[in-house]
Amino acid sequence: MILHARKRAQEITNIKASPTAHHLLTEIEQFLVPLTHDTTGQTFQEVVQMWELDWSRMNVSNAQCEDWIKPSLLDTIPYQEILTIVYATMEINADYSLLPNVTLGFRILDSCYSKALAVECALRLMSEVQIVPNYSCGKQRKMSAIIGESFSSTTLPVARLLGLYGLSQVSHSAVLPILSDKNQFPSFLRTVMNGYSQPLGLVELIKLFDWTWIGIIYADKDFSVQASQQLKEAFIEAHACVAFNEVLPTEHSRKAVLSLVEKIVKSSATVVIIYAYGPQVALLLEEITAQNVTGKVWVASSSWITDSVVSKRELWKTLHGTLGFAMYSGDIPGFKEFLYSIHPLKYPHDIYMKPFWEAAFSCRWTDSETLKQVKKVESASEVPFCSGDEHVQILDQTIFPVDNLRFTYTMFNAVYSLAHALHNLQTCRPGEGPFRNNTCADRNYFQPWQLLHYVKKVHFVNKAGHEIYFDVNGDAPVLYDIINWQLRSEESMKSVKLGSYKVNDDGSQTLIINKSTIMWSAGYIQYFPQTPQSVCSSSCPPGYRKVPLQGMPICCYDCVQCSEGKISNQTDAADCIKCSEVFWSNEERMACISKQVDYLSYEDALGAVLTGVIIYLSIISASVLLIFIVYRDTPIVRANNQDLSYFLLVALILCFLCSLLFIGKPNNLNCKVRQSAFGITFSVCISSIMAKTITVAVAFGATRPGSFQKRWVGSKIPSLISLFCSTLQIFICSVWLGMSSPYPVKNLNVYKNKIILECNEGSITMFYCMLGYLGLLAIVCFIIAFIVRSLPDRYNEAKFITFSMLIFISVWLSFIPAYMSTKGKYVAAVEIFAILSSGTGLLSCIFFPKCYIMLLRPELNTKVSAKQKGH
């Protein structure tokens, strides 16, 4: 219906109801279709205004509607949302600064909770006269955008359809998270928050009150199923448990409802979260009220916390104390006065007005179709008649709220969002547009995708002073009110705002609640003096921790004393607190006491003995060196490369002395130096021995006529071999120190009442690379010595070198398992023992026989004796 703009909005109600228009639903699905162009030759100066409520399809959808609620009742809350569309459209059309020379109109269709009808309604809106996909049959109006649907389940197919055409769709109450996926729903936006954040907020609420045993009831709908799954996952992270997770029956199945109520009653969970829509929740609450179930705290999702279900007086006793998340509220200036001004006599052609009056005041008009329906089931004398003298001002806020508007407020913002988008489109300056070549959209014949561009970019401050905009996913900023329904008297049920929940721009969450204003349910007009508990098991005293029972959720537990080294100093501890590294738990497991620090020290008996052995062996090595220096001109010293002998003896002295680094309190310096010093000094020893062995082989090989080895006799090759092999070990140790050097640590795992100070090798791989390289040198040296062992004994050290390498290899092969299995300060002792044993083996096998000759058998240390073959 298109009327001339000169008529006032109050006059634009000349709508004839169809014969079945009395079949109203609990929730009316609404579409908003702004009209911005008339194709009959009228210009924008000829302002057009339309208010069309299309109920021509009601005779088809009646059967589906009756499955949900009684056909004689109208849901007052959605009707208020229709009035919001009327009021917002009137305001916009009266505001010439917003859309000058452009007048908006709208058309409302009912999809009756049906996905199929929702798609059909969308196609009807796009095709105008009759449903012809991809064609618009209308000649006198142009659809710009759609507002709807209310429910997420019916919004999904409509959003997919409209996305194909790039037609803007703004929902004021559909919160399903998947609708934020712009790949699937490119033209969908909403003035409500993405529902993904609501379960996270509910978890924060549960954590605030220390509830750990929660029941979940959800509807078998996309949004509710996804939300319940998200809740369960979030509860696990918050160390809370789900006592039961049940689907709310969607049909009038008394058996299913009774089964669900029985589970609720039997469960020890005090707190029950209900994620469903109002009509479904009403079925459950009616049975709970009938069975007089008390002592439960109901936590509601935003989908029903402010629904008309709370307007049913018979449910107030059950709903008393209910907590829930609600869409943020806002004030619409002038809207309250507009709502108070409505009356059936003032708007006689409004097909909704009389059914609203009947539902709000519990009366019947004598000429209404509702009365005929009522007469079928009860006596007409029991039905009070409407007089027309009733006043909207006396209606309870649960029936017809005029303050703290929520979905009405988001509907208002949805209408204004489209109006501002149209305003931005209309005011685009040529050459400064957002489209190709900086062009603007045609003001009269713009494409849907062009308007969609402006809708996405909307950013304005509404009349309540709130910023309205959409994020990159087409969602409104996350901001919830937390409310508590309180039964103040038999005639008054009031929602009290306790605080708010907000998701900040950085993703952090802010939950603010005034606990002192909460009224907890424990029956009719009563409240708990303290916050009710919802736990599976009793609290554990200090010194104990909770241990989950087998086959039960983790919130059902036994109390077990903390293990050694851990304490709990509070009741109901989820876990014991580990004592710090310098403390240990007492017998009661309630406090930490100091630990004894232990390491291989010089004062320790084992450390003192090892220190004495180290010094003794170092002196012996120095004495051997001194003997070799004194007898440096004798044949036995000169014949075995005396420079290498000196070098080897010095290296052995250093090997013994480096063991001292393993004794004493570990610190950064000695931890870094000791293994590298040990590895380098021993590599020098083995390299020198290998060079001496090669010298023997070269010396006797050079005695053969024409041997190429003659050129190597007397050369610096042995020294170069020793230097080269030692340099490789230096390189390995340098890489080790550069990449992951050893460092001191406090080992708390060896003894329960002691701290073992030791060195962590940093990279155990590099440690074994260092040992492996030593082993490789020893094996090569052993092989060469074994090959040349049959040469004349007097000059030949090969046999002694072979024995020394056997000792060396045996010691270090035994060292590895001993090192791996030893703990505490004895690890250092094992390594010191291996160093001393292998060093002593080298010293005794290689140098003691020569010292014996030099000191006790000097007659063998002559040139004549040196020329003899055997001995």
C-alpha positions in Angstrom: 0.0 0.0 0.0 1.5 3.3 -1.1 0.1 6.6 0.3 0.9 10.1 -0.4 3.4 11.8 1.9 1.0 14.5 2.9 -0.9 12.1 5.1 0.3 11.8 8.7 1.8 8.6 10.0 -1.2 8.1 12.3 -3.4 8.0 9.3 -1.4 5.4 7.6 -3.2 2.4 9.1 -5.8 1.7 6.5 -5.0 -2.0 6.3 -7.7 -4.6 5.9 -7.0 -7.8 7.8 -7.5 -11.1 6.1 -10.0 -13.5 7.6 -7.3 -15.5 9.3 -5.4 -12.5 10.7 -6.3 -13.4 14.2 -3.8 -16.4 14.1 -0.9 -14.6 15.7 2.4 -16.1 16.8 4.5 -15.9 19.9 7.4 -14.4 17.9 6.7 -12.5 14.7 9.5 -12.6 12.1 9.9 -9.1 10.6 11.4 -7.7 7.4 12.1 -4.1 6.7 12.0 -2.9 3.1 13.0 0.7 2.6 11.5 2.3 -0.5 13.6 4.9 -2.2 12.3 5.1 -5.7 9.0 5.0 -7.5 9.0 3.8 -11.1 5.7 5.4 -12.1 7.3 8.7 -12.9 7.1 10.2 -9.5 10.2 12.0 -8.3 11.8 12.1 -4.9 10.1 15.4 -4.2 6.8 13.5 -4.3 7.4 11.8 -1.0 6.0 8.2 -0.7 5.3 6.5 2.6 4.1 3.0 3.1 3.2 0.7 5.9 2.0 -2.7 4.7 1.5 -5.7 6.9 1.1 -8.7 4.5 -1.0 -11.5 6.1 -2.3 -13.0 2.8 -0.2 -16.1 3.4 -1.7 -16.8 6.9 -4.2 -19.3 5.7 -1.3 -21.4 4.4 0.9 -21.1 7.5 -1.7 -21.5 10.1 -1.1 -25.2 10.8 2.6 -24.6 11.4 1.9 -21.7 13.6 -0.6 -23.7 15.7 2.1 -26.2 16.5 3.8 -23.5 18.6 1.3 -21.5 20.6 -2.4 -21.0 21.0 -3.7 -19.1 18.0 -5.7 -16.8 20.3 -2.6 -15.1 21.8 -0.4 -12.4 20.4 3.2 -12.0 21.7 3.4 -8.4 22.9 7.2 -8.1 22.6 7.5 -8.6 18.9 4.5 -6.3 18.4 6.5 -3.7 20.1 9.3 -4.3 17.6 6.7 -3.6 14.8 5.8 -0.4 16.5 9.5 0.4 16.6 9.7 0.1 12.8 6.7 2.5 12.6 8.2 5.0 15.0 11.7 4.9 13.5 10.2 5.3 10.0 8.1 8.2 11.1 11.1 9.9 12.7 13.4 9.4 9.7 10.7 10.7 7.3 10.3 13.7 9.5 14.0 14.4 9.7 14.8 16.3 6.4 18.5 16.5 7.4 18.9 12.7 7.2 17.1 11.8 4.0 16.0 15.0 2.3 13.4 14.5 -0.4 13.4 10.7 0.3 10.7 8.9 2.2 11.0 5.4 3.5 8.3 2.8 3.6 8.2 -0.8 4.8 6.4 -4.1 4.4 6.1 -6.8 7.0 5.6 -10.5 6.4 5.4 -13.4 8.8 7.5 -16.5 8.3 5.8 -18.3 11.2 9.0 -20.0 12.5 9.4 -21.8 9.2 12.6 -21.8 7.2 10.7 -22.6 4.0 8.2 -19.7 4.6 11.1 -17.4 5.5 12.7 -18.1 2.1 9.3 -17.7 0.4 8.8 -14.4 2.1 12.2 -13.2 1.0 11.4 -14.2 -2.6 8.1 -12.4 -2.4 9.8 -9.3 -1.2 12.3 -9.4 -4.1 9.7 -10.4 -6.8 7.0 -8.1 -5.5 3.8 -9.3 -7.3 4.4 -13.0 -7.5 7.4 -15.2 -6.7 9.6 -15.3 -9.8 13.2 -16.0 -8.8 15.8 -13.5 -10.3 13.0 -11.2 -11.5 11.3 -8.2 -9.9 7.7 -8.0 -11.0 6.9 -4.7 -9.2 6.6 -1.5 -11.1 5.9 1.1 -8.4 8.5 0.4 -5.8 12.1 -0.7 -5.4 13.3 -2.7 -2.4 16.6 -1.5 -0.9 17.3 -3.8 2.1 15.7 -6.3 4.5 15.7 -6.4 8.2 15.3 -9.9 9.7 14.9 -12.5 10.6 14.6 -12.7 14.4 15.7 -16.3 14.8 19.1 -17.5 13.7 17.7 -20.8 12.3 15.4 -19.0 9.9 17.9 -16.3 9.2 20.5 -18.7 7.7 18.6 -19.7 4.5 17.4 -16.1 4.0 21.0 -14.8 4.4 22.3 -17.3 1.9 19.7 -16.3 -0.6 20.1 -12.6 -0.2 23.9 -13.0 -0.3 23.6 -14.2 -3.9 22.0 -10.9 -4.9 24.2 -8.7 -2.7 21.0 -7.4 -1.1 21.6 -5.9 2.4 20.2 -7.8 5.3 20.3 -6.4 8.8 19.1 -8.5 11.7 18.2 -7.1 15.1 18.3 -10.4 17.0 20.0 -13.3 15.1 23.2 -14.1 16.9 24.4 -17.4 15.4 28.2 -17.1 15.1 28.4 -18.6 11.7 26.6 -15.6 10.3 29.8 -13.7 10.7 31.3 -15.7 7.9 31.4 -13.3 5.1 32.3 -16.0 2.6 28.9 -17.7 3.2 26.9 -14.6 4.1 28.5 -11.6 2.3 25.5 -9.2 2.7 24.4 -10.0 6.2 24.9 -7.6 9.1 23.4 -7.2 12.5 22.9 -4.7 15.2 23.3 -7.4 17.9 26.5 -9.1 19.0 27.9 -12.3 17.7 26.6 -15.0 19.9 30.0 -16.6 20.1 31.0 -14.3 22.9 27.9 -15.0 25.1 29.1 -18.5 26.2 32.4 -17.0 27.1 30.6 -14.4 29.2 28.5 -17.1 30.9 31.7 -19.0 31.9 33.1 -15.8 33.4 29.8 -15.5 35.4 30.1 -19.1 36.6 33.7 -18.5 37.6 32.8 -15.3 39.5 30.4 -17.3 41.8 32.7 -20.4 42.1 30.1 -22.7 40.6 31.7 -25.9 39.2 28.8 -28.2 38.8 26.5 -26.9 36.1 23.5 -28.3 34.2 22.9 -27.3 30.5 19.7 -27.4 28.7 19.6 -26.4 25.0 17.3 -26.3 22.1 17.8 -28.5 19.1 18.7 -25.5 17.0 21.9 -24.5 15.2 22.7 -21.6 17.6 21.8 -23.5 20.8 23.6 -26.6 19.9 26.8 -24.7 18.9 26.5 -22.6 22.1 26.1 -25.6 24.3 29.2 -27.2 22.8 31.1 -24.0 23.2 30.0 -23.9 26.9 31.2 -27.4 27.6 34.6 -26.7 26.1 34.9 -23.4 28.0 33.9 -25.1 31.2 36.8 -27.6 30.8 39.2 -24.7 30.5 37.6 -23.1 33.6 37.8 -26.4 35.6 34.1 -26.6 35.8 31.9 -29.6 34.9 28.6 -30.3 33.2 26.3 -32.3 35.4 23.9 -32.9 32.5 23.6 -31.7 29.0 20.0 -32.2 27.7 18.1 -31.2 24.6 14.9 -29.2 25.3 11.9 -30.8 23.6 10.7 -28.8 20.7 7.3 -30.4 20.5 4.4 -30.7 22.9 5.7 -34.1 24.2 4.8 -34.3 27.9 6.7 -37.5 28.2 9.9 -35.8 27.0 9.3 -32.8 29.3 8.7 -35.0 32.3 11.9 -36.9 31.6 13.9 -33.7 31.5 12.3 -32.3 34.7 13.1 -35.6 36.4 16.8 -35.3 35.5 16.9 -31.7 36.7 15.3 -32.7 40.1 17.6 -35.7 40.6 20.8 -33.7 39.7 22.8 -32.3 42.5 23.6 -29.2 40.3 22.0 -26.1 41.7 22.8 -23.9 38.6 21.1 -24.7 35.3 21.9 -22.8 32.1 19.1 -22.8 29.6 20.0 -22.0 26.0 16.8 -21.9 24.0 14.0 -19.6 22.8 11.1 -18.3 24.9 8.3 -20.6 23.5 10.4 -23.7 24.2 11.5 -22.5 27.6 7.9 -21.9 28.5 7.0 -25.6 28.1 9.7 -26.6 30.5 9.0 -23.9 33.1 5.3 -24.7 33.1 6.1 -28.3 34.1 8.7 -27.2 36.7 6.1 -24.9 38.2 3.5 -27.6 38.3 5.9 -29.9 40.2 6.9 -27.1 42.5 10.6 -27.6 41.8 12.7 -25.2 44.0 16.2 -24.6 45.0 17.5 -24.1 41.4 19.3 -21.1 40.0 18.3 -20.6 36.4 20.8 -18.9 34.1 19.3 -17.6 30.9 20.7 -16.8 27.6 19.8 -13.6 25.9 17.4 -15.4 23.6 14.8 -15.7 26.4 15.8 -13.7 29.4 13.7 -10.7 28.2 11.2 -12.8 26.3 7.5 -12.6 26.9 7.8 -15.9 28.7 8.6 -13.9 31.8 5.3 -12.0 31.5 3.4 -15.2 32.5 2.4 -14.7 36.1 2.1 -18.4 36.8 5.8 -18.7 36.1 7.0 -15.8 38.2 7.6 -18.0 41.3 9.9 -20.3 39.2 11.7 -17.4 37.5 12.4 -15.5 40.7 16.1 -15.2 41.1 16.9 -16.0 37.5 20.2 -14.6 36.2 21.0 -14.0 32.6 22.7 -12.1 29.8 20.5 -9.6 28.0 21.2 -7.5 25.0 22.4 -4.1 26.1 19.6 -1.7 26.7 19.2 1.7 25.3 16.8 4.6 25.4 14.8 5.8 22.4 13.8 9.4 23.0 10.0 9.9 22.5 9.3 6.2 22.0 7.8 5.7 25.5 5.3 8.5 24.8 4.5 7.0 21.4 3.8 3.6 23.0 1.6 5.1 25.6 -0.4 6.8 22.9 -1.6 3.7 21.1 -5.2 2.6 21.4 -7.5 0.4 19.3 -10.0 3.3 18.8 -7.2 5.6 17.6 -5.9 3.0 15.1 -8.9 0.9 14.2 -7.4 -0.5 11.0 -4.2 -1.8 12.7 -4.7 -5.6 12.4 -2.4 -6.1 15.4 -3.9 -3.6 17.8 -6.9 -5.5 19.1 -5.0 -8.8 19.5 -2.4 -6.9 21.4 -5.0 -5.4 23.6 -6.4 -8.8 24.4 -3.0 -10.3 25.2 -1.8 -7.4 27.3 -5.0 -6.9 29.4 -6.3 -10.6 29.3 -9.6 -9.6 27.9 -11.6 -10.2 24.7 -13.3 -7.9 22.3 -16.9 -8.8 21.6 -16.4 -8.7 17.9 -13.1 -10.5 17.7 -12.3 -13.8 16.1 -10.4 -14.7 19.3 -13.7 -14.8 21.2 -15.0 -17.4 18.8 -11.9 -19.5 19.4 -12.3 -19.3 23.2 -16.0 -20.3 23.1 -14.9 -23.6 21.7 -13.1 -24.6 24.8 -14.7 -22.6 27.7 -17.7 -20.7 28.6 -18.0 -17.3 27.2 -19.1 -15.9 30.6 -15.6 -16.7 31.9 -14.0 -14.4 29.4 -13.7 -10.8 30.5 -14.4 -8.3 27.8 -12.3 -5.4 26.8 -13.9 -2.0 27.5 -11.4 0.3 25.8 -10.8 2.1 29.1 -7.7 0.1 29.8 -4.4 2.1 29.9 -1.1 0.9 28.5 0.7 2.8 31.3 -0.4 0.3 33.9 1.0 -2.7 32.1 3.8 -4.5 33.8 7.3 -4.2 32.3 7.4 -7.9 31.7 4.3 -7.6 29.4 5.0 -4.3 27.6 8.4 -2.8 28.6 8.9 0.8 27.9 12.2 1.2 29.8 15.5 -0.7 29.3 14.6 -1.5 25.7 16.7 -4.3 24.2 15.6 -6.0 21.0 13.4 -3.0 20.4 16.5 -0.9 20.7 18.5 -3.0 18.3 15.5 -2.9 15.8 15.6 0.9 16.1 19.3 0.9 15.4 18.8 -1.4 12.4 16.3 0.9 10.8 18.5 3.9 11.4 21.6 2.0 10.0 19.8 1.6 6.7 18.7 5.2 6.7 22.2 6.4 7.3 23.5 4.1 4.6 20.9 5.6 2.2 21.9 9.0 3.3 25.6 8.4 2.6 24.6 7.0 -0.8 22.4 10.0 -1.7 25.0 12.5 -0.6 27.9 11.0 -2.6 29.7 13.7 -4.6 30.6 12.9 -8.2 34.2 12.1 -8.6 34.6 11.2 -4.9 32.6 8.0 -4.9 33.8 4.6 -3.6 33.2 2.7 -6.8 35.2 2.3 -10.0 36.8 5.5 -11.3 35.6 7.3 -8.1 32.0 7.1 -9.3 28.8 7.3 -7.2 25.8 5.1 -7.3 22.8 6.3 -9.2 20.5 7.8 -6.6 17.4 6.6 -8.4 18.5 3.2 -9.7 21.3 2.1 -7.5 22.2 -1.6 -7.3 21.8 -3.6 -4.1 25.6 -4.2 -3.8 26.1 -0.4 -3.9 23.9 0.1 -0.9 25.5 -2.8 0.8 28.9 -1.0 0.6 27.4 2.0 2.5 25.7 -0.2 5.0 29.0 -1.9 5.9 30.6 1.6 6.4 27.8 3.0 8.6 29.1 4.8 11.7 26.9 7.2 13.5 25.8 8.2 17.0 22.2 7.5 17.7 19.8 9.6 19.7 20.7 7.7 22.9 24.3 8.8 22.5 25.7 5.3 21.5 28.0 4.7 18.6 26.5 2.4 16.0 28.8 0.6 13.6 29.6 -2.8 12.2 33.0 -4.5 12.5 34.7 -6.4 9.6 32.3 -9.3 10.1 29.2 -7.2 10.1 28.7 -7.6 13.9 27.9 -5.0 16.5 30.4 -4.5 19.4 30.0 -7.0 22.2 28.2 -5.5 25.2 25.7 -7.4 27.4 23.6 -6.4 30.4 23.5 -8.9 33.3 20.0 -8.9 34.8 18.3 -10.6 37.7 14.6 -11.2 37.7 13.2 -10.4 41.2 9.7 -11.1 42.4 9.0 -8.2 44.7 5.4 -8.9 45.3 2.6 -11.1 43.9 1.9 -8.4 41.4 5.3 -7.2 40.6 8.2 -9.0 38.8 11.1 -6.7 38.1 14.3 -7.1 36.1 17.3 -5.6 37.9 20.5 -4.8 36.1 23.4 -6.2 38.0 26.2 -5.2 35.7 27.6 -5.7 32.3 29.9 -7.9 30.2 32.0 -6.5 27.5 34.6 -7.8 25.0 37.2 -5.1 24.4 38.9 -4.2 21.2 42.0 -6.2 22.2 39.9 -9.3 22.8 40.1 -9.0 26.6 36.9 -9.5 28.7 35.4 -7.2 31.3 32.7 -8.5 33.7 31.2 -6.1 36.2 28.6 -7.2 38.7 27.1 -5.7 41.9 26.6 -8.8 44.0 24.8 -6.9 46.7 21.7 -6.4 44.5 21.2 -10.0 43.6 18.2 -11.9 44.9 18.7 -15.6 44.9 15.8 -18.0 44.4 14.9 -20.4 47.1 11.1 -20.4 46.7 8.4 -17.8 46.5 9.7 -14.3 47.4 12.6 -15.6 49.3 16.3 -15.5 48.8 19.4 -17.2 50.0 21.4 -15.0 52.5 24.5 -16.1 50.7 25.5 -17.1 47.2 24.2 -20.6 46.5 26.7 -23.4 46.0 26.7 -25.6 43.0 29.4 -28.3 43.5 29.6 -32.0 43.1 31.8 -32.7 46.1 32.4 -31.1 49.5 35.4 -28.8 50.0 38.8 -30.2 50.9 40.7 -28.8 54.0 44.2 -27.3 53.8 46.9 -29.8 53.2 44.7 -31.8 50.8 43.8 -31.6 47.1 40.9 -32.7 45.0 41.3 -36.0 43.1 38.6 -36.7 40.5 36.6 -39.9 40.9 37.0 -42.5 38.2 34.3 -42.4 35.7 33.0 -39.1 36.9 33.7 -35.5 35.8 36.7 -33.8 37.4 34.4 -31.7 39.6 33.4 -34.9 41.5 36.4 -35.8 43.6 37.9 -37.2 46.8 40.2 -35.2 49.1 43.8 -36.6 49.1 46.7 -35.3 51.1 49.3 -33.4 49.0 52.3 -35.3 48.0 55.8 -34.6 49.4 57.2 -31.3 48.3 53.7 -29.8 47.8 51.3 -28.0 50.1 47.9 -26.4 50.1 47.1 -23.6 52.4 43.5 -23.1 51.5 40.3 -25.1 51.4 39.0 -26.9 48.3 42.4 -26.5 46.5 42.2 -27.8 42.9 45.9 -28.6 43.1 48.7 -28.5 45.6 51.3 -25.7 45.5 54.8 -26.9 44.9 57.3 -25.6 47.4 59.9 -23.3 46.0 63.3 -24.7 45.2 64.8 -23.9 48.6 61.9 -25.3 50.6 60.2 -28.7 51.3 56.8 -29.6 52.7 56.2 -30.4 56.3 54.3 -33.5 57.5 50.9 -31.8 57.5 51.5 -30.5 53.9 50.4 -27.1 55.0 53.8 -25.2 55.0 57.2 -25.3 53.3 60.4 -25.6 55.3 63.9 -24.9 54.2 65.9 -27.5 52.3 69.5 -28.5 52.9 71.9 -27.6 50.1 74.3 -30.3 49.0 77.1 -30.6 46.5 80.6 -32.2 46.1 82.6 -29.9 48.3 86.2 -29.8 49.6 84.8 -30.2 53.1 82.9 -33.3 52.2 84.7 -36.6 52.9 84.4 -37.8 49.4 85.5 -34.4 48.0 88.5 -34.3 50.4 89.7 -37.8 49.3 89.4 -37.0 45.6 91.2 -33.8 46.1 94.1 -35.6 47.8 94.2 -38.2 45.0 94.2 -35.4 42.3 97.1 -33.5 44.0 99.0 -36.8 44.5 98.7 -37.8 40.8 99.5 -34.3 39.7 102.7 -34.4 41.8 103.6 -37.8 40.3 103.1 -36.5 36.8 105.2 -33.4 37.6 107.9 -35.7 39.0 107.9 -37.8 35.9 108.2 -34.6 33.8 111.1 -33.5 36.0 112.8 -36.9 35.5 112.4 -36.6 31.8 113.9 -33.1 31.8 116.9 -34.3 33.9 117.5 -37.3 31.6 116.7 -35.4 28.4 120.0 -36.3 26.8 119.7 -40.0 27.4 118.8 -42.3 24.5 115.4 -43.5 25.9 114.2 -39.9 26.1 115.6 -38.8 22.8 114.5 -41.9 21.0 110.7 -41.3 21.8 110.3 -37.8 20.6 111.1 -35.9 23.8 109.1 -32.8 22.8 106.0 -34.9 22.5 106.8 -36.6 25.8 107.1 -33.2 27.6 103.9 -32.0 25.9 102.1 -35.2 27.0 103.2 -35.0 30.6 102.1 -31.4 30.8 98.7 -32.4 29.4 98.4 -35.2 31.9 99.2 -32.8 34.8 96.4 -30.5 33.5 94.1 -33.4 33.1 94.5 -34.3 36.8 94.2 -30.7 37.9 91.1 -30.0 35.8 89.3 -32.5 38.0 89.4 -29.9 40.8 86.9 -28.0 38.7 84.4 -30.7 39.5 84.7 -30.1 43.2 83.3 -27.1 45.0 80.1 -25.1 44.6 79.0 -25.0 40.9 79.0 -21.6 39.4 78.8 -20.2 35.9 82.6 -20.2 35.4 83.5 -23.7 36.6 80.4 -25.2 34.9 81.4 -23.8 31.5 85.1 -24.5 31.9 85.4 -28.0 33.5 84.0 -30.2 30.7 85.8 -28.2 28.0 89.0 -28.3 30.0 88.7 -32.0 30.5 87.9 -32.7 26.8 90.7 -30.5 25.4 93.4 -31.7 27.8 92.6 -35.3 27.2 92.4 -34.8 23.4 95.9 -33.3 23.7 97.1 -36.4 25.6 95.5 -38.8 23.1 96.8 -36.7 20.1 100.3 -36.7 21.5 100.2 -40.5 22.1 98.9 -41.0 18.6 101.7 -38.8 17.2 104.3 -40.8 19.2 102.8 -44.0 17.8 103.0 -42.6 14.3 106.6 -41.5 15.0 107.5 -45.1 15.8 105.9 -46.4 12.7 107.6 -43.8 10.5 111.0 -44.3 12.2 111.0 -48.0 11.5 109.5 -47.7 8.1 112.3 -45.3 7.2 114.9 -48.0 7.8 113.9 -49.8 4.7 115.9 -49.0 1.6 114.1 -46.6 -0.8 111.3 -46.0 1.6 109.3 -42.8 1.0 109.0 -42.5 4.8 112.6 -41.3 5.1 111.5 -37.8 4.2 109.2 -37.7 7.3 111.9 -38.7 9.8 112.8 -35.7 12.0 110.0 -33.5 10.5 107.4 -31.6 12.4 104.6 -34.0 11.3 104.0 -35.5 14.8 103.7 -32.1 16.3 101.3 -31.0 13.5 99.3 -34.2 14.0 98.9 -33.5 17.7 98.1 -29.9 17.1 95.5 -30.7 14.4 93.7 -33.4 16.4 93.6 -31.1 19.5 92.3 -28.2 17.4 89.3 -30.3 16.3 88.4 -30.9 19.9 88.9 -27.2 20.7 86.4 -26.4 17.8 83.8 -28.9 19.2 84.1 -27.3 22.7 83.9 -23.8 21.2 80.7 -24.7 19.3 79.3 -26.2 22.5 80.1 -23.2 24.6 78.7 -20.9 21.9 75.4 -22.7 21.2 74.4 -24.2 24.6 77.0 -23.9 27.3 76.8 -25.7 30.6 75.3 -23.7 33.5 74.7 -24.3 37.2 71.3 -25.7 38.3 69.5 -26.7 41.4 68.5 -30.3 41.2 65.4 -30.9 43.4 64.6 -34.4 42.2 67.3 -36.4 43.9 66.4 -36.0 47.5 63.1 -34.8 48.9 64.8 -32.7 51.6 68.0 -31.6 49.8 68.9 -29.3 47.0 71.7 -30.7 44.8 73.8 -28.0 43.2 75.2 -29.3 40.0 76.0 -28.3 36.4 73.7 -28.9 33.5 75.6 -29.8 30.5 73.5 -27.5 28.3 73.6 -29.6 25.2 74.0 -33.3 26.1 74.5 -34.0 22.4 77.6 -31.8 22.3 78.8 -33.5 25.6 78.7 -36.9 23.9 80.2 -35.5 20.7 83.2 -34.4 22.8 83.4 -37.8 24.5 82.9 -39.5 21.1 85.7 -37.6 19.6 88.0 -38.7 22.4 86.9 -42.2 21.8 87.6 -41.9 18.1 91.1 -40.7 18.8 91.7 -43.5 21.3 90.5 -46.1 18.9 92.7 -44.8 16.0 95.6 -44.6 18.4 94.9 -48.2 19.6 94.8 -49.5 16.0 98.1 -47.9 15.0 99.8 -49.1 18.2 98.5 -52.6 17.7 99.8 -52.7 14.2 103.3 -51.6 15.2 103.5 -53.6 18.4 105.9 -56.2 16.9 108.7 -53.7 16.3 111.9 -53.8 18.6 110.8 -53.2 22.2 113.6 -50.8 23.2 112.3 -48.1 20.8 108.8 -49.3 20.5 106.2 -47.8 22.8 103.4 -49.5 20.9 102.7 -52.3 23.3 102.5 -49.8 26.2 100.3 -47.5 24.2 98.1 -50.4 23.3 97.6 -51.2 26.9 97.1 -47.6 27.9 94.4 -47.2 25.2 92.7 -50.4 26.3 92.6 -49.0 29.8 91.4 -45.6 28.5 88.6 -47.0 26.3 87.5 -49.4 29.1 87.3 -46.7 31.6 85.2 -44.4 29.4 82.9 -47.1 28.2 82.2 -47.9 31.8 81.8 -44.2 32.5 78.8 -43.7 30.2 76.3 -46.1 32.0 77.7 -45.0 35.4 77.2 -41.4 34.5 73.7 -41.9 33.2 72.6 -43.9 36.3 74.3 -41.8 39.0 72.5 -38.8 40.6 73.4 -36.0 42.8 76.9 -35.0 43.8 78.1 -38.5 42.9 77.8 -37.6 39.2 80.8 -35.3 39.5 82.6 -38.0 41.6 82.1 -40.6 38.9 83.5 -38.3 36.2 86.5 -37.4 38.5 87.1 -41.1 39.0 87.0 -41.7 35.2 89.5 -38.8 34.6 91.9 -40.0 37.3 91.6 -43.6 36.3 92.2 -43.0 32.6 95.0 -40.5 33.3 96.7 -42.9 35.6 96.5 -45.6 33.0 98.2 -43.4 30.5 100.8 -42.3 33.0 101.6 -45.7 34.2 101.6 -47.6 30.9 103.6 -45.1 28.9 106.0 -43.4 31.4 106.6 -45.7 34.4 108.6 -48.3 32.3 110.9 -45.5 31.1 111.3 -44.1 34.6 112.1 -47.6 35.8 114.9 -47.8 33.2 116.2 -44.3 33.9 116.1 -44.6 37.6 116.7 -48.3 38.4 118.2 -49.7 35.2 120.5 -47.0 33.9 122.7 -49.6 32.1 119.8 -50.0 29.7 119.7 -46.4 28.9 122.7 -46.3 26.6 123.3 -46.2 22.9 124.8 -49.7 22.9 121.7 -51.1 24.6 119.4 -49.1 22.4 120.8 -50.8 19.3 119.9 -54.3 20.6 116.8 -55.8 19.1 115.1 -57.5 21.9 115.0 -57.5 25.7 
